[in-house]
Amino acid sequence: MLDPHTSAVTVPNILLQNDASGVIEPIAHAQLLWVFVMLTLLLFTARALGEIAKRFDLPAVVGELLAGILLGPSLLDSVTIVFGIIFESGTAVDPQFHLIEVVSWIGLLMLIILTGLETDLDLIVSRGVDATVIALASIIVPFVLGFGFAWVLPDRFLAGEGQRLVFSLFVGIALSISALPVIAKILMDMEVIRRDFGQMQLAVGMINDTIGWILLALVAGLAEAGTIELTSLGQTILYLVIFLGVGLTVGQRAVRWLLRWVDDVIGGQVAMITTVMVLALGVGAFTHYLHLEAVLGAFVVGILVGQVNRFDYEAEHTFEMVTLGVFAPIFFATAGLRVDLSTMADPVVLGVGAAALVIAIVGKFVGSYVGSIAAGMGHWEGITMGAGLNARGAMEIIVAMIGLGLGVLTVEMYSIIVMIAIVTSLMAPPLLRKTIPRLEMSEQERKRLEREQQQAESFLGQMTTVLQPTRCSVDSQYGARLLGHMTQDTEIDVTAMYLQAGEEDQQLGFIDRLRLRLFRRSKGQQDITDSDTTAEESIPTEASDCLERMDQQFDPSGERSMRGIARNENPNLKEAILKEAKRDYDLLTIGTAERGAKPNDPPLGDLVDEIIQDTPCPVMAVHANVDGVEGLAEESISRILLPTVGAEFNRHAAEVAFAIARDRNALVEIVHVVNEPRIGDRFMEEPDLREARQIGEEIVDEEAELGRKMGAEIRTNVVVTDREPEDELVELASDHRDDLIVMGTSIRPTSRRAFLGHTSEYIIRNADAAVAVVSSR
């Protein structure tokens, strides 16, 4: 390990325990068995008590914390004795316990990452001053009370003579710190972490813990050296400022680039989760080396990863399940394993513990409430802040462990502090359940939560990567234009894939490759590569010309660019497109007559239909309906026609239409067609279409509500006709001079043909407007 105060590298003694051959000896069989058994007991007990806690309408973390008490020192001693008798092992428990601690620390870092993923950085920054005021007040009040309480305690609670000052400082820090992991877990369990007060508690908890760790480093130095090292304190604060400054600026861009690179080159949830864990462990190790604690590094990594759409909901959900299902329960259960509550049987110790508990609770409540009022929050907001920040959990236990290891705290005082940590963590959830219903949700907060919920459930909200195959036909260029409107102000990455013709082993010139790379670098993007060729091969000059035209359609301003790649289309166009689409893209956009060289290719014909059937991702087929690129330059979008029958694929198409309309300030007309029975199909009486019309109105109204939430201008229309729906839609688009028709489609299981294939092709052939057909599988 590196010592930050020296240039030497120190190696833990455990790594030097090797045999004569120089090979490190493996852990003994009995020790490894002990670790497996204890991990089994910890996980089973924590999860079981967590489920029981949920039955009593308490967060699972309550039961998980109690697991450590249930499996406390008495049980550990019994297990050690039994295994010592069976296996004749005279080894101590400490080495194995430290291995369990390593597992629990991984759980802590994973929980901190998850907390960072749920943290709204923009919201915290916007209220940073308020969070700082609350954090300072919530630390100062309990610290002063805790310091004064420890100063007057009897000498029997001091670990050694002449340590009154260090002892009082340790107690003050232990009573003033909050537990960000416990607070986050409680807020997650109660499903209020995205509320404004939940985000504020995370911000305050982060500041609270950061200040606490700095104070702890100062007091630990005082305990070891006997004097306060102002130089070391100033260095720690400087490291903190530099780390946060670099991490939230350069680090944010680096994390974004890394996750995009991993997703592009490797892909899949496993690769993304591995990358996040490597980042958290690496950055955590760096901050731990700087004496800023590993949890700070992991928390910042979680925040930065949460800003990148490539780490999508599915990856986060998988990470959350593993964390909350395995590692977090082990962490919470391990926190209480050193607690010996039998020491509380002494009346003096019990009295001191009760007094310390009251001081801790009252001090944190008063400080949090005063800080909240000073920050302009209301009465119940202040009480809620105090209830949440009172949870001290494992952070206070870690402080106690450090004090015990430094010889500052006695076993009795250590047990008292751990008891406070557990009791305050247990009381936080029921208090929050009493106070949260009294918090009125502002209109701004309600709209933000609705927007987040809508995005989490939406078709476009789950989209992070789009593939646009192209030979630069008019249709594909128009598709690039629509993608530019759809992805405005989002984190969606669009890849234009140039489909080059020729043999797969065709050798291409160095100058062509160089021209293409210079073009991409001029756009500030990565080089275009062809993974299907060798390093010496390159891309034809037509690729750079085509991709430049696609870029111009995607964003004429040049502020954004598509990512460019090139692939051979041999053995055929369909296989080339599907091969690339299988790399975890969320949408494939294709022109209906992509080859361009074959003008008689039917729109939405065999090629597009086969791709819709076989591609692993949704497809948007685009028909520009203009004569040449010159006509494309004159096209604008001011009116959009959106046919719907109320199915899920219609809703996905609606999101596409609304996103385009929002960017172009266009009007979207939502239409539902009700068919009158033909004369030969009617009974004697005239058909009653009132119910069908009412259903149609409900369908268009539901779509209209979504459109208004997305910021689009909406008009609804229910049309009753005795003609075919496609005839009615074509005439309607012509009469209203619509510029674009957006339709949803699916696959009919019996025929494997596009569900609206006939309607789509008819409208593409006969409508005057451009058409986009969205197949969301």
SVG drawing of the C-alpha trace seen along z (x, -y; Angstrom):
<svg xmlns="http://www.w3.org/2000/svg" viewBox="-85 -31 97 64">
<polyline fill="none" stroke="black" stroke-width="0.4" points="0.0,0.0 1.1,-3.6 1.5,-5.9 0.4,-9.4 2.9,-11.0 5.9,-9.1 7.1,-7.8 7.5,-4.3 5.4,-1.4 4.3,0.8 3.1,4.3 0.6,5.8 2.1,8.6 -0.4,11.1 1.1,10.9 4.5,11.8 3.3,15.0 4.6,17.4 6.4,20.7 10.0,21.4 9.2,21.4 8.0,17.8 4.4,18.7 1.7,17.2 0.0,19.8 -3.7,20.2 -6.2,19.7 -6.5,22.7 -9.5,25.1 -11.1,24.5 -10.7,20.7 -12.3,20.6 -15.1,22.9 -15.7,20.5 -16.0,17.6 -18.5,19.4 -20.6,20.4 -20.6,16.9 -21.5,15.3 -24.3,17.8 -25.6,17.0 -25.3,13.2 -27.0,13.1 -29.8,15.5 -30.5,13.8 -30.3,10.3 -32.6,11.1 -35.1,13.0 -35.3,10.2 -35.5,7.7 -38.6,9.5 -40.1,9.7 -39.5,6.0 -41.4,5.4 -44.3,7.4 -44.6,4.8 -44.5,2.0 -40.9,1.1 -38.0,0.8 -35.9,3.9 -32.8,2.1 -34.4,2.3 -34.3,6.1 -30.9,6.2 -29.4,4.0 -30.9,6.2 -29.2,9.3 -25.8,8.0 -27.2,7.9 -28.7,11.4 -25.4,12.8 -23.3,10.8 -20.2,11.7 -21.9,14.5 -22.8,16.5 -19.4,15.8 -17.7,17.2 -19.8,20.3 -19.1,20.9 -15.4,20.4 -15.4,23.0 -17.4,25.5 -15.1,25.2 -12.0,25.3 -13.2,28.6 -14.2,30.2 -11.2,29.1 -8.7,28.7 -8.1,25.2 -6.4,22.9 -6.6,19.9 -8.3,16.7 -11.5,15.3 -9.9,12.0 -8.4,13.0 -11.7,14.6 -13.7,11.7 -11.6,9.3 -12.4,11.3 -16.1,10.8 -15.4,7.1 -13.9,7.0 -17.2,8.4 -19.2,6.0 -17.1,3.1 -17.8,4.1 -21.5,4.0 -21.0,0.5 -19.4,-0.7 -22.1,0.8 -24.8,-0.8 -23.0,-4.1 -22.8,-3.7 -26.5,-3.0 -27.1,-6.1 -25.1,-8.2 -27.1,-6.8 -30.3,-8.0 -28.8,-11.5 -30.1,-14.4 -26.9,-16.4 -28.7,-19.4 -31.2,-19.5 -28.5,-19.4 -26.4,-22.0 -29.4,-24.3 -30.0,-24.0 -26.3,-23.6 -26.3,-26.7 -29.4,-25.4 -27.9,-21.9 -24.7,-23.4 -26.5,-25.5 -28.5,-22.4 -25.4,-20.2 -23.4,-22.6 -26.2,-23.1 -26.9,-19.4 -23.2,-18.8 -22.4,-21.7 -25.2,-21.3 -24.8,-17.5 -21.0,-17.9 -21.0,-20.6 -23.5,-18.6 -21.6,-15.4 -18.2,-17.0 -19.6,-18.6 -21.2,-15.3 -18.0,-13.3 -16.0,-16.0 -17.8,-15.4 -18.0,-11.6 -16.3,-9.6 -12.7,-8.5 -13.8,-4.8 -15.0,-5.5 -11.6,-6.8 -9.2,-4.3 -6.2,-6.0 -5.0,-8.9 -4.6,-12.3 -7.0,-11.5 -9.9,-13.6 -9.6,-16.0 -9.3,-13.2 -12.0,-11.2 -14.4,-14.1 -13.7,-14.9 -14.3,-11.3 -17.6,-11.2 -18.6,-14.6 -17.9,-13.3 -19.6,-10.0 -22.8,-11.8 -22.8,-14.4 -22.2,-12.2 -25.0,-10.8 -25.0,-7.6 -25.5,-8.3 -25.9,-4.6 -28.6,-4.0 -30.4,-7.2 -30.3,-6.3 -31.5,-2.7 -34.4,-4.0 -35.4,-6.5 -35.2,-3.7 -37.2,-1.3 -39.9,-4.0 -39.7,-4.9 -39.3,-8.7 -35.6,-9.1 -36.6,-11.1 -38.7,-13.6 -37.2,-17.0 -36.7,-16.4 -35.1,-13.0 -32.6,-14.6 -32.0,-17.3 -31.3,-14.7 -28.8,-13.0 -27.0,-16.3 -27.0,-17.2 -25.9,-13.6 -23.0,-13.8 -21.8,-17.2 -22.3,-16.0 -20.3,-12.8 -17.5,-14.7 -17.1,-17.1 -17.3,-14.3 -14.5,-12.4 -12.3,-15.5 -12.8,-16.0 -12.2,-12.3 -8.9,-12.5 -7.9,-15.5 -8.8,-13.7 -7.2,-10.4 -4.0,-12.4 -4.3,-14.0 -4.7,-10.6 -1.7,-9.2 0.7,-12.2 -0.6,-13.8 -0.8,-17.2 -3.1,-18.8 -1.4,-18.7 -2.8,-21.8 -0.7,-21.0 -2.3,-17.6 -5.7,-19.0 -5.1,-21.7 -3.7,-19.1 -6.9,-16.9 -9.2,-19.9 -7.1,-20.8 -7.3,-17.2 -11.1,-17.2 -11.6,-20.5 -9.3,-19.3 -10.9,-15.9 -14.5,-17.2 -13.5,-19.9 -11.7,-17.6 -14.2,-14.7 -17.3,-16.8 -15.8,-18.4 -13.0,-16.4 -14.2,-13.2 -17.7,-13.6 -16.5,-13.7 -14.1,-10.8 -16.8,-8.6 -19.2,-9.5 -16.6,-8.6 -15.6,-5.4 -19.1,-4.1 -19.9,-4.9 -16.8,-3.2 -17.5,0.0 -21.1,0.0 -20.0,-0.4 -17.1,2.0 -18.3,4.7 -21.9,4.0 -24.3,5.6 -25.2,5.1 -22.3,7.3 -19.7,5.1 -21.4,1.9 -21.7,3.1 -18.1,4.4 -16.9,1.0 -18.8,-0.8 -17.5,1.4 -13.9,1.0 -14.3,-2.7 -15.8,-2.8 -13.1,-0.5 -10.3,-2.4 -11.6,-5.9 -12.5,-4.7 -9.0,-3.4 -7.6,-6.7 -9.8,-8.8 -8.9,-6.3 -5.3,-6.9 -5.9,-10.6 -7.6,-10.0 -10.9,-11.1 -12.4,-7.6 -13.4,-5.2 -17.1,-5.9 -16.6,-9.4 -15.0,-8.2 -17.7,-5.6 -20.4,-8.2 -18.9,-10.5 -18.6,-7.7 -22.3,-6.8 -23.3,-10.4 -21.3,-10.6 -22.5,-7.3 -26.1,-8.4 -25.6,-11.3 -24.9,-8.9 -27.9,-7.4 -25.8,-4.4 -26.0,-3.0 -29.8,-2.6 -32.6,-1.5 -32.1,2.2 -28.4,2.1 -29.2,0.0 -32.0,2.4 -29.7,5.4 -27.1,3.6 -29.7,2.7 -31.0,6.2 -27.5,7.7 -26.7,4.9 -29.9,4.9 -30.3,8.7 -26.8,9.8 -24.1,7.3 -26.0,4.6 -27.6,7.0 -24.2,8.5 -22.8,5.0 -25.6,4.0 -25.5,7.3 -21.7,7.1 -22.0,3.7 -23.3,5.1 -21.0,8.1 -18.6,6.3 -21.3,5.1 -21.5,6.6 -24.7,5.4 -24.0,7.4 -21.9,4.4 -25.2,2.4 -26.2,4.6 -24.1,2.3 -26.4,-0.4 -23.8,-3.1 -23.1,-2.1 -26.8,-1.9 -27.4,-5.4 -24.6,-6.9 -25.9,-5.1 -29.4,-6.4 -28.1,-9.9 -25.9,-9.7 -28.8,-8.5 -31.0,-11.4 -28.2,-13.9 -27.6,-12.4 -31.2,-12.4 -32.1,-15.8 -28.9,-17.4 -29.4,-16.1 -33.1,-17.0 -32.4,-20.6 -29.5,-21.2 -31.3,-19.8 -34.5,-21.8 -32.7,-25.1 -30.7,-24.6 -33.8,-23.8 -35.7,-26.9 -32.6,-29.0 -32.6,-27.6 -36.2,-28.6 -37.9,-25.3 -41.1,-24.7 -41.9,-23.3 -42.6,-19.7 -39.7,-19.8 -37.4,-20.6 -38.8,-17.7 -38.5,-15.3 -34.9,-16.4 -34.1,-15.7 -35.8,-12.3 -33.8,-11.2 -30.4,-12.6 -30.8,-11.0 -30.0,-7.7 -26.3,-7.1 -26.0,-3.4 -22.6,-2.0 -20.9,-5.4 -21.0,-5.9 -20.0,-2.3 -16.9,-2.9 -16.0,-6.0 -16.4,-3.9 -14.2,-1.1 -11.5,-3.6 -11.6,-5.0 -11.5,-1.5 -8.5,-0.6 -6.6,-3.8 -7.2,-3.0 -9.4,-6.1 -12.6,-4.3 -13.3,-1.6 -15.4,1.5 -18.2,-0.1 -18.2,-3.4 -17.8,-1.5 -20.9,0.5 -22.8,-2.7 -21.9,-4.4 -22.9,-1.3 -26.2,-1.1 -26.9,-4.7 -26.2,-4.0 -28.6,-1.1 -31.4,-2.7 -31.3,-5.9 -31.4,-3.9 -34.3,-1.8 -36.3,-4.9 -35.8,-6.8 -38.2,-4.9 -41.3,-5.1 -40.6,-8.8 -40.4,-9.4 -43.6,-7.5 -45.3,-9.9 -43.8,-13.1 -43.6,-12.5 -47.4,-12.5 -47.5,-16.0 -45.2,-17.4 -47.0,-19.1 -45.7,-18.4 -45.2,-21.6 -46.5,-21.8 -42.9,-22.0 -42.0,-18.9 -45.1,-17.0 -44.4,-17.9 -40.7,-16.8 -41.7,-13.4 -44.4,-12.9 -41.8,-13.7 -39.3,-11.3 -41.9,-8.6 -43.1,-9.2 -39.5,-9.0 -38.8,-5.8 -41.8,-4.2 -41.6,-5.7 -40.3,-4.3 -37.9,-7.2 -37.0,-7.5 -35.4,-4.0 -33.6,-4.8 -29.8,-5.4 -28.4,-4.3 -29.9,-4.5 -28.5,-2.9 -29.0,-4.5 -27.8,-2.4 -27.3,-4.4 -26.1,-4.6 -27.2,-8.2 -30.6,-7.7 -33.1,-10.5 -35.1,-8.4 -32.1,-7.7 -31.1,-11.4 -34.7,-12.3 -34.5,-9.7 -31.3,-11.4 -33.3,-14.7 -36.1,-13.1 -33.6,-11.6 -32.1,-15.1 -35.5,-16.4 -36.2,-13.4 -32.9,-13.5 -32.7,-17.2 -31.6,-17.9 -31.3,-14.2 -28.4,-11.8 -29.4,-9.5 -26.4,-8.6 -27.0,-8.2 -24.7,-6.0 -24.7,-6.4 -23.5,-3.2 -22.3,-3.6 -22.9,-0.4 -20.1,0.0 -20.5,2.3 -17.8,4.7 -16.0,7.8 -15.4,8.4 -11.7,8.7 -11.4,5.6 -8.3,3.6 -8.8,-0.2 -6.3,-2.9 -4.5,-4.7 -5.4,-8.2 -9.1,-7.3 -8.8,-6.2 -6.8,-9.3 -9.4,-11.6 -12.2,-9.9 -10.4,-10.1 -9.5,-13.8 -13.2,-14.5 -14.3,-12.8 -11.6,-14.5 -12.8,-17.9 -16.2,-17.0 -14.5,-16.2 -15.4,-12.5 -13.7,-9.2 -12.2,-7.7 -14.5,-5.7 -13.5,-2.1 -14.5,1.1 -14.4,4.0 -15.0,6.4 -11.6,5.5 -8.0,5.6 -6.1,2.6 -4.5,1.9 -7.8,1.6 -9.8,-1.7 -13.0,-3.2 -13.8,-4.6 -14.0,-8.4 -17.8,-8.0 -18.2,-7.2 -16.9,-10.6 -19.1,-12.4 -22.2,-10.4 -21.6,-10.7 -21.1,-14.5 -24.5,-14.8 -26.0,-12.7 -24.5,-14.9 -25.8,-18.0 -29.4,-16.6 -29.0,-15.4 -28.0,-18.9 -27.5,-21.7 -26.0,-23.9 -23.0,-21.5 -23.3,-21.5 -24.1,-17.8 -22.8,-15.0 -23.7,-11.4 -21.1,-8.7 -19.8,-7.2 -18.9,-3.6 -18.7,-1.7 -19.5,1.9 -19.4,4.2 -22.9,5.0 -21.9,8.4 -23.2,11.0 -26.4,8.9 -27.8,5.7 -30.1,7.3 -27.4,9.4 -25.1,6.4 -27.8,4.3 -28.9,7.1 -25.3,7.9 -24.7,4.4 -28.2,4.1 -27.5,7.0 -25.0,4.8 -27.6,3.6 -29.0,0.7 -32.4,-0.6 -33.7,-1.7 -32.9,-1.0 -33.9,-3.7 -33.9,-2.7 -35.0,-4.3 -37.8,-2.4 -35.8,-2.4 -32.3,-2.5 -30.4,-1.2 -31.5,-4.1 -30.0,-2.5 -33.2,-0.5 -36.0,-2.9 -38.6,-0.2 -38.0,1.3 -41.4,1.3 -41.6,-1.0 -41.9,1.0 -41.3,4.1 -39.6,7.3 -36.3,5.9 -37.8,3.6 -40.4,6.2 -37.7,8.9 -35.7,6.5 -38.8,5.7 -39.3,9.4 -35.7,10.3 -34.1,7.3 -33.7,7.5 -34.6,3.9 -37.5,1.6 -37.4,0.2 -38.4,-3.1 -38.9,-2.9 -38.8,-6.4 -40.1,-7.4 -39.3,-11.0 -41.7,-11.3 -39.7,-13.9 -38.0,-14.0 -34.3,-13.9 -32.1,-15.6 -33.0,-19.0 -36.6,-18.5 -35.5,-17.4 -33.8,-20.7 -37.2,-22.5 -39.1,-20.2 -40.2,-21.5 -42.4,-20.0 -45.2,-22.1 -48.1,-19.6 -47.9,-15.9 -50.7,-13.3 -50.7,-10.6 -53.2,-7.7 -53.9,-5.5 -55.9,-2.5 -54.8,-2.8 -52.3,0.1 -48.9,-0.1 -47.1,-0.4 -49.3,-3.4 -48.1,-5.0 -44.5,-4.4 -45.1,-6.1 -46.9,-8.9 -43.8,-9.6 -41.7,-9.9 -44.3,-12.3 -44.5,-14.4 -40.7,-14.6 -40.4,-15.8 -43.3,-18.3 -41.8,-19.7 -38.5,-20.4 -40.2,-21.9 -43.1,-23.7 -45.4,-21.6 -49.0,-20.7 -49.9,-17.0 -53.3,-15.8 -54.2,-12.6 -56.7,-10.6 -58.8,-7.5 -60.8,-6.1 -64.2,-4.4 -65.4,-2.2 -69.1,-2.1 -70.3,1.4 -70.7,1.8 -74.2,1.9 -74.1,5.6 -72.9,6.2 -75.6,4.2 -78.7,5.5 -82.1,3.9 -81.4,1.0 -78.8,-1.7 -75.7,-0.8 -75.2,-2.5 -71.7,-3.9 -71.9,-5.9 -69.9,-3.4 -67.2,-3.1 -67.0,-6.9 -66.7,-7.2 -63.9,-4.6 -62.2,-6.5 -62.4,-9.7 -61.0,-8.1 -58.1,-6.7 -57.2,-10.1 -57.6,-11.9 -55.2,-9.5 -52.6,-10.1 -53.2,-13.8 -52.5,-13.9 -49.1,-12.3 -48.4,-14.8 -49.2,-17.8 -46.9,-16.5 -44.2,-16.2 -44.7,-19.8 -46.4,-19.3 -49.4,-21.2 -52.2,-18.7 -55.5,-18.5 -57.7,-15.4 -60.1,-14.0 -62.3,-10.9 -63.4,-10.2 -66.4,-8.0 -66.2,-6.7 -67.5,-3.8 -64.2,-3.8 -61.0,-1.9 -58.9,-3.6 -55.9,-4.1 -58.0,-6.0 -59.4,-8.2 -56.0,-8.9 -54.5,-9.8 -57.3,-12.2 -57.1,-13.7 -53.4,-14.3 -53.9,-15.9 -56.8,-18.2 -54.8,-19.4 -51.5,-19.6 -49.7,-17.5 -45.9,-17.3 -45.4,-14.0 -47.4,-11.0 -46.2,-8.9 -47.7,-5.4 -47.1,-2.5 -47.0,1.1 -46.4,4.5 -45.8,8.1 -48.8,10.4 -47.7,13.7 -49.6,15.9 -48.2,14.5 -45.0,12.8 -46.0,9.8 -46.2,6.2 -49.5,5.8 -50.2,2.5 -48.1,3.5 -50.8,3.1 -52.0,-0.2 -48.4,-1.5 -47.5,-0.6 -50.7,-2.2 -50.1,-5.4 -46.5,-5.5 -47.5,-5.1 -50.4,-7.5 -49.9,-10.2 -48.4,-13.5 -46.6,-13.7 -43.5,-12.0 -44.1,-8.8 -42.4,-7.3 -43.5,-3.8 -42.4,-2.8 -42.4,1.0 -41.8,1.5 -42.1,5.3"/>
</svg>
